[in-house]
Amino acid sequence: MAINLKKICRDVAHQDEDIQLMALTTIGQLSPTSIEDPSDLVTLRTAVQGATGSANADIAFLAKKAANKIEELFARMPQGRQASQAAPDPAEPPKAECMASRTDVLASLAVEEEPVGLATLLSQLARVAQPVDVEMAVGHLGHTDSRVRANAVEVVEKLGDDKRVTELLTPLLADDNNRVRGNVAKALGRIGVPKIALYLEEMLKSSKVSMRESAVYAMSHIRAPAMVDLLIRALRDPYEGIRLRAVRGLKMHNDERAVPAIRPLLNDLDIDVCEEARKAIRVIRKDQPATMAGEMYDIELMAERDAEKRAAAAFATPPRDPSAIDGSIGLTAGVSKKQQAELLQKQAESLLARKPATAALNLEGRGRGELDEMLKAELKRIGLSVFKRVRASELTHPQLNLLYYDILKYQETLKRHQEKVKADGSGVEKGFFGSLKAKLAGGPAQDDPVTRLERRIDESYIQLGRRAVEQVRAGGIELPPEEGVERVTALEEKIAETPATP
């Protein structure tokens, strides 16, 4: 199902800032195949440009990243589908098409007043200027536009001596813009100014995503053991963009101490973080073969156990066909607990699917585990229906909206990975997890990130269904009777009176 970009356009300007943030974050996960109509992307670009001027620093920060993502999408769309409308002013100063001469840059800086033009010229000055030109940037350190200040900081860092850099930039540590602060911290940290680690640690504690990401950017460029410690801490950030930047920063530091901290991210829910973590470990460990598998998995041992499991299953009683179930759901002897749980889930979904949503449930004689799985299946069904209603803007409750974007983001992440897998036309999954699946005949004993992501999406649908039922009961929303809220109530009441299975 293609993404409803019209809904995202509306939510980018939503009065609820949490929904704005979720909509902007989702844009970062879009792929060209998500776009049905290029004209919708043009409308989205306009909406995002409006959000770049938000008073909320995180909204402005994520809007700028979303604007860059949209331009990337336009560039990647197949010929003939690209929209012809001219792009508005970019969120960040454009890079020069060609290298301007020092004389031209200095002459233009002397007369330029427009902020985007000034920011662009300062960026060029950093590439062509001589030390004596530092004063051309000094006058812009107090400019009202944060892009101009941030680029002026970079010029001072490059052209000034240590004493001059310290004198000019230290006051800007109190700047209210994340990029300015990050650039200043990087400049002062690289010349060894004391207490920068403490300052960056405070930035890393900020509730603002923009401040934390700028802090990680600075840490990545300052060569000091304290920066490695802080980047390791940033690996636990809830925002995937910061985790990704922290992994890349640790790869740049190339410090062996980071490997144990990076290792858990091989199972991160974000596929890009997983892949970057694997690359980082290989770089730090000098591309030793063990880093591909031995960091978390012993493939040979897993293959041996997998073979044993399959041999045991061959002699076990075959599971009953879920489509033939008429009474209670039974468990098959000789299979693992994980297999039993999977069988329960499939049979519960099959049982519920065979009955109309408004039909009464026959719950007598069913065990607690069976009832739990039936409830999950019912909630997932409701969640899928509510997801479609939210997508079509038939339901607009804030809590449902947030869960909608949570699911949408993970679905787009999964789709991007799937597109990458089949990019060569083979349809065979590549990389470590692909080889692991092939080694274990498609059934690894430990879930890979793709499997975990698929499970997370299912769990989110269940959560959406549960939240929708709660809102119906509280009078917050209305759902038609066929959605089956009464069936959920019946299952919950039966579960409450049924003892748990020992």
C-alpha positions, 0 to 999 in steps of 0.5 A: 500500500502506497503512503498517503502523502496528503495526510502527511502534508496535513500532519506536518502542519498539525497543531499537535507537535508530537504528530508533526514530529512523527510525520517529519520523521516518517518522511526520512524513511520514504523511498521512490516506490512510496510515491504514487503521484509526484504532484503530492511530493511537490505539495509535501515539499511546500508543507515541509518548507513551511515547517523549517521556520517553526519555533520548535527547534526539533520541528525545524531541525527535522523539517530541514532534514525532511526537505533534503530527503524530498529533494533526494526522492525527486532525483531518484524518481524514474524519468517521466515521473518527476514533477516539473514544478520548480523547487523552492528555496532549499532548507540549507544553503546550496553548494556552489556548482563550481569553485569561485575564486577568492577574489570573487567570494570576498567581493560578493561578501562585501555587498551580500545581505540576503541570509541564504546568499551569505551562508553560501558565500561563507561556506565557499570562503572556508574553501578558498580563503587565506588566514588574513580573511578571517575578519570577513567571517568575524562580523557574521558571528552575531548574524540573526540567521543561524545558518550564517552564524554556523558557517561563520564559525567554520571559517573562524575554525579553519583560518584562526589561530588557537587563541583567536578561535578560543576568544571568538567562539567561546561566547557562542557556546550559549547560542540557542541554535544546535548547529552553531553550538555543535560547530563551536564545540567541534572547533574548541574541542579540536584545539584542546579547550578544557571542559568541552567534554562536559559541555557536550555531555550536557548537550547529549542530555538535552530533550531536543533531538537537534541538540543531541545530534549536533553534539554527536556530530561534534564528538565524531570530529574531536579526537579524544578518549572522552569523545569515545565514551560519550559516543558509546552513551549516544548509541542508546538514544531513542532516535535512530538518526542519532544512533546511526551518527554515533556508530559512524562517529565511533567508526571514525575514532576506530577505538577497540573499546567501542566494539562491545557497545556497538555489538547490540546494534547489530539487532537494532530495529532500524535496518540502516543502524544494523548495517552501519554497526556491522561495517563499524565493527569490521573497520575497527577489528581490521576486517577480521572474518570473525566480525561477520559472524562471531560478534553475535553468532556461531553459525556452525553451532547454530547450523548444528542445532538447527539440523538437530531440531529439524531431525527431531521434528521429523519424528514428531507428530505433525501439527494439525492443519489450522484450517481444519480446527473446529474445537480447541487449539491443541499443542503438538508434542515434540516441538519447541516452545517457540514453535508451539507459540507460533502454531497457537498464533496461526491457529488463533488467527485462522479460527477468528478469520473463519467467523464473521466479526459480529458472530458470537465466540465459542470460548468454552473449554479453551486454555489461557494460552489459546485465549491470549492468542485469540485476543492478540489476533482480534486486536491485530485485526482491529488494528489493521482496520483502524490503520486504514481508517487513519490513513484515509483520515476517517479517524483523527484521534491523536493517540491513534495518529501517533501509532499510525506513524509508528507503524508506517515508519517501520513498514517503510524501513522494512520496504527499503531493506527489501528493495535493497535485497532484490536490487540485483534482480536475484531476489536472494538476500545478501550480507551477513543475515542473508548468508545466515539464513541460507546456512540454516535453510531459512530457519535461524535459531536467533531472529535477524533484524528483519524478522524482529522488525516484522514482529515489531510491526505486528505488535504495533498493530496489536497495540493500535487495536488495543488503543482503539478499543480503549478509546471506543469504551471511553467515548473518544471515537466510534467504530461500527459494530462489525469491528468486533469490540464486543468480541474483544470484551468477551475474550478479556472477560473469559481470560480474567476467569481462566487460570494461567497455564502452569 
